[in-house]
């Protein structure tokens, strides 16, 4: 394993700081969500966001794309959406009589799949295939997706009418599932203050009221080269054998817990290590520590486990089970995780 250099970690830290500052000009708070977005972007994973409408999910993703100068597309998932509406399709050219490929919105860097559970399973599968293989087949041709490619999907955890729940096999494709909370009272006051400062913008013969999207800067806070450098630096972040052992033990415990019908797959362990390395880099460290594991374990594991019917009948929750699974690891001396390279 290559040992991370101070220069590579410092460059990544400057890049992360610049991106955070740019996003903070239009989004108040949500530091944890921004960190999860950066983790997904740096590791090539995909992110599922659960939260009620109005928590700036679309604004966050758009601001991230602008900050790093990446392509951004948003698809509103509905029950009548077709796979071709996402991936693209072949269209007959009336002049030549030949079919030509019209690429869909999936051909971008950051794709926001808004309310993904409102689309039919066939549409969900088309998107998740693209997420896994990073390519799309249209007609007889296979087209690679742009690099980087990241799917950020959203779900409304409250309104379930007219939705198709993502099955476990598809949920497992998401590296992280983060649950957004309401802003604090002070953060919400700042949101209202900023909104009150928005003005009317004259256009054509009329005018429109500006929104937070109009406040996004056009000059990126970092380049694609900075992003690639951060992605490369992550693979030099040191992971001790003790940390790996605890990840394996933690994931394995979900498979034997009596309250669970389905435990986490090996993808969960891979996601824990990858996300921990990315978080260490974002924090300016060249090695992972126990704090990385405990900060990320809920986002990595909760959507990958399923309670048994008996546990549901008894009123148990996934959070309660995960606390039980974590208890032995929390009792271990944290220094064992943080063994630095020699």
Secondary structure, DSSP 8 states (H G I E B T S, - for coil): -----HHHHHHHHHHHHHHHHHHHTTS-S-HHHHHHHHHHHHHT--EEEE--TTSSHHHHHHHHHHHHT--EEEEE--TT--THHHHEEEEE-TTT--EEEEE-TTSSSEEEEETGGGS-HHHHHHHHHHHHHSEEEETTEEEE--SS-EEEEEE-SS--TT-----HHHHTT-SEEEE-----HHHHHHHHHHHHT--EEEETTEEEE--GGGGS-SS-SS-HHHHHHHHHHHTTSB--HHHHHHHHHHHHHHHH-TTEEE---HHHHHHHHHHHHHHHHHTT-SB--HHHHHHHHHHHHGGG-EE-HHHHHTT--HHHHHHHHHHHHHHS-GGGTT----
